[in-house]
């Protein structure tokens, strides 16, 4: 379990017991429970189990119906899992997965005093997310921002031992869509990091920088910037002509 936690980069999660009862060295966080849940839901068998409201099993040859303890399952729009929990130190806990309008979310509520409290808090958080966030496509914004930077860079990059005008492009331009707050497109910000000086030693299609998009200070995505053409090394004729021009200009008063 700890090895898997490391693989998932859960740096604030550590297991001591397989049953989850209280132990000071057995701990996690709400955020890392959400990351773990996201990983687990990729397993179809797990996803089907946590979405099952009731099941009939056989015990000693007799049928017995067991019910899921997740109070939101089947009772709250879009909820399809995941897990309730309780210990005296952890309090009432609930990890919920929900899907509405093609948006999947995971909500984690920990430390509630009562079952009713964890239910209310979970429902409030879920409703807040769907009332506040929406999927926003930012591919057009990326293309427009890069076009402006491209024009500036290709005309202002410092060229060393070459006079070939550079051409740059994004390594890829996918259909970038993110869950953002309504009207948050106005808060998008781009940052560019590129080589100041270009030489003929840089081969075509090599990475020369990156473009990153941020929303309210949080990075949404990052793309490589590549040089699409080969910069030709200046010939001896170029330098000979340059010497002649400088020599001629030195006699101009």
C-alpha positions, 0 to 999 in steps of 0.5 A: 500500500505504501509502495503504491502511495509513492507511485501515485506521489501521495507524499502525505499518505502513510499506511500502517493497518489494512483496515484503517483504524486509528494509528498516529502513523496511519494518515492521509489528507482530503486532497490525496484521498481525492487523488487516490479515488481518481486512480481507483475509479479507472478500475471498472470493477471498483467503479461498478462496486461503489456504484451499487446501491444493494446486492443480494449474496448467499450466506450459508445457502440463504440469500441476504441483501446488503446495502451500500452505506453511502447515503448520497448514492441513488438519492442525490443527482449524479452521485455514483460512489464512493465510500463512507468511513468512520473512526473516533479520531477521523469522525464521519467521512465521505468520499463522493464521486459525481457526474453532471453535464459531462463533468466528473468531480470528487468531493472529500468531507472529513471530520464531520461530527454526525452523519447528517453533517457530512451529508449536508456538507457533501451536498453543499460542496457538490452543488457549489462546484456545479453552480460555479464551474463550467468546462471552458475551451481555451485553444483559441486563446492559446492560438491568439496569444502565441500568434502575437508572441510569434510575430514579436519573437521572429522579428526580435530574436538575437541571431548569432552567426546567422541571418536566417529569419527563424520560424517558431511553432507550438509542438502541439495544439490540442483541444484544451478544455478545463473546468474553470469558474464562470467568466474566468477566461478574462483572468487567463495569463500566458508566460513565455520562456525562450532562448534569447539567442539563436545560432545555426547549431540549433537544428530544426524542430528542436525545442527552444522554449515553452508557453504556459497558461495560468488561471488565477496563478495556477498553471493549466497547461504547458507546451513546447515551442520549437524552431521549425526551420534550419538557420543557415550559417553565415558564409565567408561571402557574408563576412567579406561583404560586411568587412567591406561595408564597415571599411567604406562606412569608416570614411563617411564623414 
